[in-house]
Amino acid sequence: NAGVTQTPKFQVLKTGQSMTLQCAQDMNHEYMSWYRQDPGMGLRLIHYSVGAGITDQGEVPNGYNVSRSTTEDFPLRLLSAAPSQTSVYFCASSRRKFSMGPGGFGNTIYFGEGSWLTVV
Amino acid sequence: AQRVTQPEKLLSVFKGAPVELKCNYSYSGSPELFWYVQYSRQRLQLLLRHISRESIKGFTADLNKGETSFHLKKPFAQEEDSAMYYCALYNQGGKLIFGQGTELSVKP
């Protein structure tokens, strides 16, 4: 059971290049989401998905695209990278109704290890 | 609007001193609140969630609906507690909303 796996861990891009951050989970979680982490701003939600075929925008969606063709995968695409997208990106997943079920740490939101992206 | 506020960017204490990291929230429904911890360049780890009242590493937090607060406390700080701490609110729409984070520095 690998949990949430993100790749790549580090990436340097030139302005205008495109790339995809991969996120996969093996826990059959319905919910998946992408966050970016910037100093002094905490984690901000980019896009999220409540199930295969369904995606929605978070707080800072501009410049990013997502798709959810399978339950397991939730890739984040940067179509034309900009220096403002230099950040640390985290993918997360959870069961749909984790808060309605019994308590316990197994019934919660899991994060990937993060992807450090630098756009020059 | 749903919002989580952590007013302190940095909290510095000496080893053995009590610690309180502040978190205030705004949410119209019944909140599901969490504290996450992030050690240097690692993934976020769940520290505690209010609904289960479980915790690890000696931290506790009580939900105060009247003051809309969920402050994190530990009676005696340890050097290994130095990390970034995030308060987060989960809404039933599937969004987990984070505060700005507080960096805790525990000095020897």
Boltz contact constraints between the chains, C-beta under 6 A:
constraints:
  - contact:
      token1: [A, 31]
      token2: [B, 94]
      max_distance: 6.0
  - contact:
      token1: [A, 42]
      token2: [B, 98]
      max_distance: 6.0
  - contact:
      token1: [A, 42]
      token2: [B, 99]
      max_distance: 6.0
  - contact:
      token1: [A, 42]
      token2: [B, 100]
      max_distance: 6.0
  - contact:
      token1: [A, 42]
      token2: [B, 101]
      max_distance: 6.0
  - contact:
      token1: [A, 43]
      token2: [B, 98]
      max_distance: 6.0
  - contact:
      token1: [A, 48]
      token2: [B, 94]
      max_distance: 6.0
  - contact:
      token1: [A, 50]
      token2: [B, 94]
      max_distance: 6.0
  - contact:
      token1: [A, 99]
      token2: [B, 32]
      max_distance: 6.0
  - contact:
      token1: [A, 103]
      token2: [B, 51]
      max_distance: 6.0
  - contact:
      token1: [A, 103]
      token2: [B, 52]
      max_distance: 6.0
  - contact:
      token1: [A, 104]
      token2: [B, 52]
      max_distance: 6.0
  - contact:
      token1: [A, 108]
      token2: [B, 46]
      max_distance: 6.0
  - contact:
      token1: [A, 109]
      token2: [B, 96]
      max_distance: 6.0
  - contact:
      token1: [A, 111]
      token2: [B, 43]
      max_distance: 6.0
  - contact:
      token1: [A, 111]
      token2: [B, 44]
      max_distance: 6.0
  - contact:
      token1: [A, 113]
      token2: [B, 43]
      max_distance: 6.0
